[in-house]
Amino acid sequence: MHPEALHRLVTRTTALLHEAQAAPLLDPGPAAEAGAALVEAQFTDPDLLARAIGLLHAGEPGQPVLAELAGAFAAGWAGALRERTLQEQEAIRFAADTARREAERALRESEARFRALFESAAIGIGIADVAGNILAVNKAMQDIFKVSAEELQGRRVTDLVHPEDSPGVWEAYEEMVSGKREHISFDKPYYRQGGEVVWTHLTNSLIRDDNGEPVYQVAMMEDVTDRYRLQERLRHQANHDPLTGLPNRSAFFERLEAVFDSPEPGARFGLCYVDLDGFKVVNDSLGHEMGDQLLAAVALRLESALRPLGHLVARLGGDEFVVLLENCRGEQEAVAAAKTVLAALSKPVPIDGHRLAVGASVGVLERPVAATTPLAAVRAADLTLYRAKEEGRGRWTLFDPQRNARSVSRYAVSVRMPVALDRGEFFIDYQPLCRLEDGSLSSVEALVRWRHPQLGVLGPDEFIGTAEETGLIMPLGRWVLEQACGQAADWVERFGDRAPHLNVNLAVRQLRNAGLVADIDRVLRSTGLDPKRLQLEITESAVMGPEDDSLRALNSLVDMGVSLAIDDFGTGWSNLAYLRDLPVASLKIAGSFVSDLKESRREQVLGWRIVGGLVSLAHTLGLTVTAEGVENADHAERLRSMGCDRAQGWYFGRPSRPEEIVKRIMESKSGLR
């Protein structure tokens, strides 16, 4: 090939392969076109294709996209070669047909032409009658079967059935010899003498007499064994992990989806999602080569232990493996498989003079096929695996539908939350805090709610924890402060001194943010709310002690005129001495202290003594006290008699919309309700 033409070919195929790989999802079209370009340029040697595939696999090991790219490239090469072969076969068939017509006009001349074509053709040709008796074969056909012409002549076509033949092959053959079809074409295996299998591309055509009646069949056969084996090797590489030899993620999902394809009534399946414990330590301390050897050894142990049981073991990537139990007989069988995994990895793995202790955590899922989907099943098994890790590692944990539902809901919350603010899905309810001496409205606590489009209205307990973990508490907390202060300022403008003060909760991450003081100052200035009307509630654990940096921020807020309250007091305080260092004005006794006073007589007495002690302690320190969770008049009266200043709970009002608070302000009722 001329160097310039070769350069153009290389440039074209390289560009096509880059185009295929650069797509967000691998585009097989350009890769297949690159393979076809080689065939168009006469590069049809299978050894060349094998070398090309090797080059495509020379990237980073374990990359599924390389296997997919190689597969698409090989498919294009094989398809183009097959198309070329078909064209050659069609040309031969046409020539054979021409020879037959010529024979009718000039038998001797046409016979000579046909004989020359028949004997010298590179493709195997065989002639049989419609009853299937083989009448003649050429030299190429003899070479394919590695027998003489005499050994094939006299045999029947139906004697050449192979166990891997599909029923459709012989159904189509019967249709052809009966005259319903003119030709058939298949990839078909045959046995050679001695039992060796040869794969061929077979085209069989019908020859009719002058009256249109079928009289002969002509078979043209190409030996494609090398191409078939190459395709099988490529298929294996595309579906198996190169490091461990186990089925890869793609092969696993193919098998899993097959389980869900037309299952039997009542069919069940199981998954054991496996993650190695401590693998990262081995990888980081002894190197990736040692880590790869460990993964290969683990894969061998899992395969040896579980394959005899009929279970599929696959590597999903990294140090994650999965066991698929098709036709599972129940939870006990799935748990037994998990125990087999742990037992297989219980002994140290000897590698290069090291004895590497490796354990595993296993998430076990066993479900009816009709109760879930492949993706949902894998997600549930993965979440169950992380529960096993959280509970101590080196163990198996069984799927719990309720805990899984909570985890899925938490995931849905975390995914949706970043856009929820922009879409106006959050809103604020306000819960009254009333003076115990006369039952009048003193303050309101701002409580954020989320109107989730799928999960409905969510309370703070269902998303604040996730917001803190993800950092979204910062913009959410800022929004709550702005909205609540704006609402409180509006009430002051409308009702003056009768308007309630405002309580807003601060999360730990907000409190530790360096810009907290500036944020609150900006909000108060923009809304016009008097700082004396704002009380910020913090938890006991938010400030660790007098040396904590957040203490300076609290003092700055108090200097601005904002007051502070300790929320849920009595549930997590580690050192009461911190109270003297904190600039707080109020304590809110945790609702659990009051709501639990429905127990036995002895527990009631002790409970009220604790509440009385907390009230006394707060007053000694010059702090006001608010009791949370007050649900009935008896508790309200008991708290009032103890000197408790304010109360909050369903007895005094549930969290409600701003317009309900306006009604309370306008009513301005006094006395205990």
N, C-alpha and C positions, 0 to 999 in steps of 0.2 A: 504494500500500500504506500502511496506517495506520502512523504513526511507531512506535507502541508494538509493533505486530506486527513491523515491520521490526527494531526493537531486539531483540526476542526471537529472531528468526531469526539475526541477527549474533552474539548471545551464544551461541546453540546451536552454530553452525558453528565459531566460534572455539574453543569448549571441546572440540569433537570433534577439531579439528586439533591442539590442544595435547596431547590424550590420545594421539593416534597418534604424535606426535613424541617424547613423554616415555617411551614404552616402551623397554626395553633393546634390543630388536630392533624396528624400525619395524613397528607394527601397522597394516596397510592398512585394517582394518575401519572404525574411526572416521573416517578421512579419506574413504573412499568414502561413508559415511553423511552426511558434511558436504556432499559434492557432490550427493547425492540430495536433501538437504533443500532446496537451491536450486531444483531442478526441481519439487518439490512446491509451492513457493511461487510458481511460474509464471516463474522466472528461467531462460528457455530460449534466450536470445540467445547465439550462439557468441562474439560480441565480448565479452560479459560474462565468459564462461569464460576467454577469452584474457587479459583483464585480471586475473582472479583468479589465474591461473597465474603471471602476471608478478609479482604481489605475493608469491606463495609462493617465487619464485626470488630475491626481493630480499634474501635473507640473505647470509651469507658465500659468495662464489663458490667453486666447486670442492667444495661439500659434497654428496656423493652422496645423503645423507638427504633434502635439499631436493628433488632430482629425483624420488626415490622417493615422497615425500609428495605432490608435484604430480601424479605419475602416478596414484597411488591416488585422489586427489581427482577428477581428470578422468575416471577410469574409473567412479567412482560417479555423477558427473554424466551421463556418456554412457549408462551402463546404465539409469539412471532415465528419461532421455529416450527411450531405445529402448523401455523397458517401456511408457511412456506412448503412444508411437507404435503399438506392437503392440496396445495396448488399443483405440486409435482404429481401427486396421485391422480388428481383430476385430469392432468395432461395425459397421464398414462392410460387412464380409463377412456379418455376421448380417443386416444390413438388406437386402443384395443377395439373400440366400437367402430372406428374408421376401418380398421383392418377387417372386422367382420363384414362390413358392407362391401368392401372391396373384394372380399372372398366370394360373395354372391355374383359379382360381375366378372371377376377374373380369379378363379380359385387358386390357380397355381401361383400367380404373382402375389396375391394377398397372403397366401399361406407362408411364403418366404418372408414377407415383411413381418408378419405376426411372430413367426418363429424367431427371427432376429431380435425383435423387441422382447419376446417372452424369455429368451435365454440370457440376454445381456442386461436386463433391467436390474438396477441395484436394489429394488424393492422386491420382496418375495411375492410371487404370483402363483396361485393355485386355481385349477379348474375342476369343478365338480358338477354332477347332474343335480336336478332339483330334488332327487331322493337323498342327496347327501353323500353319494359315493365319490371319492376323490379320484379324478381321472388323470391329472397331470400336475406336476409342480416344477418350477424352475430352480436353477442353481441357488439363487438367493434364498428361496424358501427352504431348501435342504440345509443351507447353512444356519438358518434361524433355529431349526429343530435338531440340527446336528445328526441327521440321518440321511440315508440314500433315498433316491426317488422311489425305488421299489418298496421301501419300508412304509412310505406314505400312500402310494397308489393302492387302491383297494380298500383303504380304511374309510370309515364314515366320518363326516364332519362332526357329528354328535359324539364321537368317541373322544373329542378334544375338550370336553367340559372340564372346567377347573372349579374347585370348591368356592373360590372367591367371586365367581360369576354371579351377577345379580339376575334375578328372574327376568328382568326386562330385556337382557341380551338375547335370550333364546325365544322369548315371545316375539321380538322384532324379527328374528331370523325366520321363524315360522310364517310370519306375515309376508316376508320377502319371497320365500320359495313358493308360496301359494299365489303370488302375483299381486298382492295388495300393496307392496312397496317395491320401488325400483332399486334401492340400495340402502345399506345400513352402515354405520360407522361407530366404532367403540375403541376405547383402550381396554385391552383384554389380556389376562395372563394365560400361559400354557405351560404344561410340563414338557421339558425336554427328556430325552432318553437318559435314564439315571436319576430322574427325580428333580433335576434343577428346574427352577422357574424362570421363564423368559416373559417379559412384558412387551406387548406389541400394540401398535396402533393399526387396527384392522378396518378396511373398507371392503364390503362385499356387495357386488352389483349383480343384478339379474340380466340374463341374456334371453331374448324371446325369438321365436321363429317368425316366418313370414306372416303367420296368422295371429301373431301376438301372444302365442302361448309360451309360458316359461319352459326353457329347455336346459339351460346351463346357469351356473353361478361362477363368477370370477372373484376370487379373494385377493386383495393386495395388502401386504403386511409389512410393517416396518418395525424393526427391533428397537424399542425405546427403553430397554432395561436400565441403561446408565442414567438416562434422564429421569426415569421413575425413582431410582435410588437416590439421586441428588435431591429431587423434590421431597422425598421422604426425610432425608437428612435435614433439609431446610425446615420442613414442617416440625421436626423434632426440636430443632434449635429455637424455633419461634415459640414453642410451647413449653420449654424446659429451662430451668435456671442453669446458666453455664457453670456456676460455682459448685452447686450441690447435685446437679442432675435431677432434682425434683421437679415436678410440674410447677410452672410459674403462675403468677396472678391470673394471666389470661386463660391458661388451661384450667385453673381452678374454677373461675367464674363460668367457663363453658360447661364444665361438669355440673356445677351447682344449678345453672339454668336448665340443664337437661333433666334434673330432678323435678323441676317445676313444670316441665313440658308434658302435658297430658298425664298427670299422676293417677295412680289407682285410688279409689275411694278409701279414705282413712290413712293414706300413706303418710309416714313421718320421716323426719331426717334429723341429724344432729351435727353440730359444729363444735369443735374444740379450738378456740383461738389461743395460740401459744406465743408468749413473749419471754425471751431468756432474761433471767435475773443476773445483773452484774456483767453483762457482755461489754458494755461501754468501758468498764474498768480494764478488761483484758485488751480491748482494742487500743485504748489510750496509753496503757502502760507497756504492753508487749508489741504493739505495732499491728497494722492492718493485715499483714501477711499471716501473723499468728491468729488474728481474729477470723480470717478466711478459713484457715485450717480447722479452727474450732467449729465454725458453722458447717463445714463439710462433714466433720465427725458427728455433730449433733444430728444432721440430716440422715446420716447412715443409721444411727441408732433409732431414730423415729421410724424410718422406713422399715428397718428390720423388725421392730416391735409391732407395728400397726398394719403393715401390708398383709401379713398372714391372716389377719382378722378381716380382711376385705375392705379396709378403710383407705381412702386417698389421703396422702400427705403432700402438701404443697408449701412452697416458700413464697410468701407474699412480698418480701423485701426486707432488707436489714436483718434484724434478728427475730422477725415475726414469721411464724409458721401457722398452718391451719390444717385441721384434720376434718374430713368430710365423711359422715356416716350416712350412706344411702340406705333406705329401707330400715331405719333405726327402729328397734323394738321397744323403746321407751327411755326414760331418764336414766335408769340403771345402766343401760348399755353405754350411753354417752358419758356418764360419770366413770364407768370402768375404763373407757378409752382415755379419759383425762388422767386417771390414776396410772395407766400404762405409760403415758407420756412422762409423768413425774418419776416413775420407777426407772424408765430408760435413761433418765438424766441424773439419777441419784449418785452414781459413782463418778469420780474425777475422770477427766479425759486426758490421757497421756499424749503430749505433743512436744517434740524436740526437747526432751529432758524435763519438761514441765508437767505437773499434774494439775490440770485446770479444773477447779470445782465450778460446775455450772448447774444452776437450777432453773426453774421456770415457773411462771404464773399462767394459769389456764382459765379462760372464760368459757363456760359450758352452756350451750344452747340446745334444747331438744324441743321440737315443735311439730305440729301437724303441717304438712305442706300447704294445705288450703288456708292456714291461718296467717300467712305472712308472704313476703316477696324476697327474692334473693338479696337485694341491696339492704332491705330492712333487717333481714336475718343477720347479715354480716355486721351491720351497725350495732345491733343488739349484742352480738357476741363480743364485739370490740369493747363496748361499754361494760359488759360483764367482766372482761379481762381486767380493765382498770379498777373495777371494784376489788378483784382479787389482789391486785398490787397494793391498793390502799389498805387492805385488811392484813397485810403483813408479808406478801410474796411467798413463793415456794409452796403454793396451794392452788386448789381449784375452787371456783365459785360458780354456783348454778344460777342461771338466768332467773331474774325476779321481774315479772311483768310490771308491777307497781313501781319499783325503783327505776326500771328502765324508762317508764313513762315520764317519771320526774326528770330523769337525765335528759330525755329527748326534749321535754318542755324547757329545761334550762338552756339547752343548746339553741332551741328556737328563739328563746328570749335574747340570748347573747348575739345571735345573728341579726335579729330585727332591730335591736336597740339603737345602733348607730344612726339609723334613719328615722327613728320614731319621733325624735324631737322636731326634726324638720317637717314632718308630716302632721304635727299637731295631735299626736296620739296621747300625750300626757295631759292630765288635769289635776286640780288640787281640791280636796275636800277639807273642811275645817271642823275640828271637834272642840266643843265647849269645855273650858275649865271654869268652875264656879266657886264662889266664896262659900265656905261651909256655914258661916255665921248667918247668912240670909238667903243662900241659894242663887244670888245674882250672878250674872255673866261677868267674868273677870277677864278672861283671855280666850284665845282660840289657838289650837295647834294645827299647823299646816301639814297635811298628810298627802303625799303625791300618789296618784293612781295612774295606771296605764290601760288604756282601752286598746288592747291587742286585737288585731283584725282576725286572728284565728283562735286565740285562747280566751277571748273575752276580757272583762275588767280584772286586772291583777292588782293586788295590794302590795305595799312596800316589801313585805317579807318574801315575795315571790320574785323580786328582781333587783332589790338594792344590793344584796350580796354579790350578784353577778356584776352589777355596775361597779362595785368597789374593786373586784378582781380585775376587770378589764380597763379600769381607769375612766370609764364613762360617767362615773359619779361626779367628776369635776364639772363638765358642762351641764349635767342634769341638776346638780346641787345649785349651780349658779342660776339656772332657769327657775327653779323653785323659789329661791330667794327673791328674784326679781318680781315674779308673779305675786307672791304672797305679800311682799312689802307694798307693791302697787295696790293690791286689794285693801290692805290695812289702811293705807293713806287715804283711799277713797272713802272708807267708813269714817275716818276721822273728819274728813271734809263734810260728810253728810250729817254725822251725829255728834261731833265734838267729843266731850269727855265721856259720853255714854258708849263710844266705840270701844271694842275690846282690844287689849294688848295682843301682840302676836308672838307665838312661839314657833321657832323653826329648828329642825334637827340638823346637826352638823355631823357628817361622816368622819371617820378617823383620817382618811386620805385628804379630805378638805382641810381638816384642822392642821395637818402637817404641810400644807401647801404654803410656800413663801408668799404668795400673792393674796392670801385670805383677807388680811386687813384692808388692803387696797380695794379688793372686790366689794367688800361689804360697805366701805365708805362710798364707793361709786354708786352702788345700788341705793343707799339711803339718800344721797344727794339727788339722784335722777328721779326717785319716786316722791321725794319730799317728806318721807316718814321721819318723825322724831325718833332718834336713837333710843330714847327712854321707853319707847313703846315696843321695842324689839328685845326678845329674850331668846338666846341661842341655847339649845339643849345638846349636851355632849355626854358620851357614855363614860362610865367609871374608868375604863381601861384606855381612854383616849390620851390621857396625860399620865406618864409613868412616874413623875416625881418633880421635885423643885428644879432639877437640872435640865429637864426636858425643854428643847427649843420652842415647842408649841406654847409653853407657859408665857413666853414673851408676847406672843400674838394675842393670847387671852387677856393679858394685862392691857395691851393696846386697845382692844375692843372695849374693855370696861372704861378706860380713859375717854373713849368716844361717847360713852353714855349707854352702851349696850349692856344688858345684864346677862348673866350666865346661870344655867341650871344643870345639875347632874341628873341625867335621865336613868331610869331603871336602877335607882340606888339600892344597894344591898345584894346585888346579884353577882358582882365580880370585883369588888374593891379589894385590893391587896394590902393597903396600908392606910388606916384612918388618919394617920398623921399628915397625909398629903392634903387633907381638907383645910388645914390652917394655912397652906401655901397657895391654894387655888382661890382666885377672885370670884367665887361663885356667890350668887344671891339666894339660890333656892335649891332644894332637893326634891326630886320626884320619886316617891317610894314605889318600887316595882309592883305592877299589878298582881303578880303571883302571890305576894304577901297577903293581899286583901282577898283575892278570889279563893285562896286555899283555906279561908277561915270557915268553910262549910263542913269541915271534918268533925271528928269526935270532940266531945266536951274538953278532954285534956288538951288536944291539939289546938282547940280554939283559944283556950286560956293562954297557952304558950305563944300562939301566934299573935294575940292582941298585946301580950307583954313585949314581943319583939317590935311590933309597930309602935307601941307607946315609947319604947326605948329610942327608936329612930327619930320620932318626933321630938322627944326631949333633947337628944343629941343635937339635932339641927337647930333648935331654939337656943341651946347653950352657945352655939357658934354664931348666933345672930342670923340664922337663915330661915326663910319661909319654907313651908312643907306642902307639897301637893301629893295626894294619894291617887294612884292610878287604879283602874279596874274596879271602880265602885259600881255595883249593879243593883243595890236595893236601899231602901230608906233606913233599915236597921244599921247597916254598915256606915251610911252617911252620918247618922246621929251618933254612933259610937266614935267615929273619927272626930266629929265636931267636939264631943265632950273631952277628948284627949288633947284638944287644942290644935288639931291639924288645921291649916289655913285654907287650903283649897282641895277640890276633888275633881276627878275626871273619870268618866266611865259611862256605860250605857244608861245608868240611872239619870245622869245629867244631860245626856244627849249623845247620839251616835255621830260619827263623821258625816257631814252633810254639805250640800252645795252652798255657795255664798248667799243665795237668795233666802235660804232657811235661816242663816245667821242674821240676816237683815230683819227677818220676822222676830227673832229673839230680842234683838236690840230694841225694836219698836215696842214690843210688849213690855219690856223692862219689868218683869215680874220679880218680886222679892219673896224671901222665905224659902224654906226647904220644900222641894216638890214631893 
